[in-house]
Amino acid sequence: MAVYFVSGIDTDAGKSIVTGVIAATLRNKGKKVITQKFIQTGCREVSEDIEKHREIMGIPLQEVDLDRTTCPYIMTYPASPHLAAEMDGVTVDKEVIHRATEKLSRLYDIVLLEGAGGLYVPVNRQYLTIDYIREYGYPLILVTSSKLGSINHTLMSLELCRLKGIKVSHVVYNDFPNDSEFIKADSIQVIRDYLKTYFPDCSLLELPVILGKNYPQLDIEL
């Protein structure tokens, strides 16, 4: 399966935007691509992140969205998946998510599976998001940002991937909010130096600040 897991250094790194932009980029190159949401919280009927992906891709909600294949678990409480599931009385079965991914992979060339928050977000009290990525062997696209503190969160996330033996295929540096060109330039250089040493096959991409709905294309191949 050509499945890539998209995670962020925290909950506001810009995963949904990056996932949608990558999907739109690949779609414009003629790839048959779909996005999936690992677990959605704070919603009722349709995943708001899936809706954002489709907006960026320039397509309506698909049949696999309406039947919840692209997001089998939608919880109403806006919290970490483990707590939201408990609040809604839902038991999250990881195999349900995996079977949905397998179904999508039979229909599409590439599946972009967007996580919920960062790598150590709990799925339940005993199982973390990073455990899921490791169990199914998905290459990771890690989204970071220009916020102060992002170097620390980025390098810690990458260190966790080293520890767990997870392949990091891409790091996407989200320029938003871009409060300082000096911080941005230095942060990118620090991340680039780290990747050169520990993940030499990983590509570092930069997502420019998006104005309105003028979504850019990324120079990415999957």
Secondary structure, 3 states (H helix, E strand, C coil): CCEEEEEECCCCCCHHHHHHHHHHHHHHCCCCEEEEECCEECCCCCCHHHHHHHHHHCCCCCHHHHCCCCCCCEECCCCCHHHHHHHHCCCCCHHHHHHHHHHHHHHCCEEEEECCCCCCCEEECCEEHHHHHHHHCCCEEEEEECCCCHHHHHHHHHHHHHHHCCCEEEEEEECCCCCCHHHHHHHHHHHHHHHHHHCCCCEEEEECCCCCCCCCCCCCCC
